[in-house]
Amino acid sequence: MLQPEELGQIEKKLHQAGLKLTPQRRATVKTLVRLHESHLSAEELFAKVKEAEPEIGLATVYRTLEVLAELKIVNRVSFEDGITRYDLRTEDSGHFHHHLLCQICGAVEEIHEDLLVDVERKVKEKYGFEVADHRLTFLGVCAKCRAKRQRHL
């Protein structure tokens, strides 16, 4: 779960990179923090930011997302739908978190445990390759869709 100081940390990283925190950029970052579990596309984020900052343009949101990705504040994530979504990196783990993706309703749930510690160790031992990060998405059916399916049987 994000803490209130996360917004301040993100703003600090932008300042350290020599970037101004314009009202449009601040609105984009605030919206990302507020909706951090939503895995929004640039267009979806734009629609949400526009509610708070009506003068913002889609290109500004795209540029802000690119800057945030370069600074490793957000990750680009692509699921089965082929749409690039943006996922806020949290300070609670050294790795990108894992996802559970429901193939029926499209719901995405995050797993913040690092489930692949043993796998990374084996990769290093066997191949001499040191893993810096990994991404794992489990495809399946969420509890709500399974329950709904059971009711219809």
C-alpha positions in Angstrom: 0.0 0.0 0.0 1.3 3.5 -0.9 2.1 5.8 1.9 1.4 9.6 1.7 5.1 10.3 1.6 5.3 8.4 -1.8 4.1 11.5 -3.6 6.8 13.5 -1.9 9.5 11.0 -2.9 8.4 11.0 -6.5 8.4 14.8 -6.6 11.9 14.7 -5.0 13.1 12.3 -7.8 11.8 14.7 -10.4 13.6 17.6 -8.8 16.8 15.7 -8.5 16.6 14.9 -12.3 16.4 18.7 -12.9 12.7 18.6 -13.9 10.2 21.2 -13.0 7.0 20.0 -11.3 4.5 21.8 -13.4 0.8 21.7 -12.4 0.1 19.3 -15.2 3.0 17.0 -14.1 1.9 17.2 -10.5 -1.7 16.3 -11.4 -0.5 13.3 -13.4 1.7 12.1 -10.6 -1.1 12.6 -8.0 -3.5 10.7 -10.1 -1.0 7.8 -10.6 -0.5 7.6 -6.8 -4.2 7.8 -6.1 -5.1 5.1 -8.6 -1.8 3.1 -8.2 -3.6 -0.3 -8.3 -5.6 0.4 -11.5 -2.9 -0.3 -14.1 -4.0 2.5 -16.4 -3.1 3.1 -20.0 -1.9 6.5 -21.0 -5.4 7.3 -22.4 -7.2 6.1 -19.2 -4.8 8.1 -17.1 -5.3 11.2 -19.3 -9.1 11.0 -18.8 -8.6 10.8 -15.0 -6.1 13.6 -14.9 -8.3 15.8 -17.1 -10.9 15.8 -14.3 -8.5 17.6 -12.0 -6.6 19.6 -14.6 -8.9 20.3 -17.6 -6.3 22.1 -19.6 -3.9 19.1 -19.8 -3.2 17.5 -23.1 -2.8 13.8 -24.0 0.8 14.5 -25.2 1.7 16.0 -21.8 0.5 12.9 -20.1 2.5 10.7 -22.5 5.7 12.8 -22.0 5.2 12.7 -18.2 4.8 8.9 -18.3 8.0 8.6 -20.5 9.9 10.7 -17.9 8.6 8.7 -15.0 9.5 5.4 -16.8 13.1 6.7 -17.5 13.4 7.6 -13.8 12.1 4.1 -12.9 9.1 5.6 -11.0 6.7 3.7 -13.2 7.0 0.4 -15.2 5.5 -0.2 -18.5 3.3 -3.3 -18.4 1.6 -5.2 -21.3 -1.0 -7.8 -20.6 -2.9 -10.0 -23.0 -4.8 -7.0 -24.5 -1.6 -5.6 -26.0 -2.2 -2.2 -24.4 0.7 -0.6 -22.6 -0.3 0.2 -19.0 1.7 2.0 -16.4 2.3 0.6 -13.0 3.8 2.7 -10.2 6.9 1.2 -8.6 6.6 0.9 -4.9 9.4 1.0 -2.4 8.2 -2.2 -0.7 10.3 -4.5 -2.8 13.5 -4.7 -4.8 11.7 -6.3 -7.7 8.8 -5.5 -10.0 5.7 -7.1 -8.4 3.8 -9.9 -10.0 0.3 -9.9 -11.3 -2.8 -12.2 -11.4 -4.8 -11.5 -14.6 -8.3 -12.8 -14.9 -8.9 -14.0 -18.4 -12.7 -13.6 -18.1 -13.2 -10.1 -16.6 -9.7 -8.7 -17.1 -9.2 -7.8 -13.4 -5.6 -7.4 -12.3 -4.4 -8.2 -8.8 -0.9 -7.5 -7.6 1.4 -9.9 -5.6 4.1 -8.0 -3.7 5.9 -11.1 -2.5 9.0 -12.0 -4.5 8.1 -15.6 -5.5 11.1 -16.2 -7.6 14.1 -15.9 -5.2 15.0 -19.6 -5.6 14.6 -19.4 -9.4 16.9 -16.4 -9.5 19.5 -18.2 -7.4 19.4 -21.3 -9.7 19.7 -19.0 -12.8 22.8 -17.4 -11.3 24.4 -20.8 -10.3 23.6 -22.6 -13.5 24.0 -19.9 -16.1 26.2 -17.3 -14.3 23.5 -14.8 -15.0 22.6 -12.3 -12.3 18.9 -11.3 -12.5 18.3 -7.6 -12.0 14.5 -7.8 -12.2 11.7 -10.0 -13.5 8.1 -9.8 -14.5 5.6 -12.6 -13.9 1.9 -12.6 -14.8 -0.3 -15.5 -13.8 -3.2 -16.0 -16.2 -6.4 -17.6 -14.9 -9.8 -17.0 -13.4 -10.4 -14.7 -10.4 -12.4 -15.8 -7.4 -15.4 -13.6 -8.4 -15.6 -15.1 -11.9 -15.2 -18.6 -10.5 -18.0 -18.0 -8.0 -20.2 -16.6 -10.8 -19.5 -19.6 -13.0 -20.4 -22.0 -10.1 -23.7 -20.2 -9.6 -24.6 -20.8 -13.3 -23.8 -24.5 -13.2 
